[in-house]
C-alpha cells in the first residue's frame, strides 16, 4: 500500500474502537479502581467483562502532571509495578508545586524501589522549573515540554497528546 491508498478514517476508527474495548485501566488515565496494568491475557479479560469508554474519569483527574509522573515512572519499569508507586507519589505530592517544594530525601524515599534515581532527580528538578518558568502549570505543547529538564521527545509527545490533544507522534 501507499499511504494515500489506505482507508485512513476507517483504520483510525477501528483503532479507537479497539482501544476503548481493550485498554488498561490506570489511575493516571482517570480510571477508578480496580486497575489492570498488565497486558497479559487482555483478550480474555475483554471478553469476560465490559470496559468503560476511554473518556471516563474516575478516582483521579487526568492531568499533565500525573501523566508526566506516570511516563517517567514507566521508563524501564512494568506498568503494573508502577501503579502502587504512582498512587503513593500522588498522595505525597498531589501537585507539581508540592513536588517542587519537597526535599531531595523525601523525593528519593517515595521513589525507593523504582530504581534509576536519576529519573526522580530530573522529575524533581523539572517540577521546580515548571514552578519557576510556567507558574506551576505543566505545559501541554511539545516545544514547551521539551524545555523542561528530564523531558525528552517521547515523554513530551505523550503529555501533549494525552493532555493537550496534540497530534504528537513519535
Secondary structure, DSSP 8 states (H G I E B T S, - for coil): --GGGS-HHHHHHHHHHHHHHH----GGGT--SS-----TTHHHHHHHS----TT---SS---HHHHHHHHHHHTTS-HHHHHHHHHHHHHH--SHHHHHHS-HHHHHHHHTTS--HHHHHHHHHHHHHHHHHHTT----SHHHHHTSTT--HHHHHHHHHHHH------
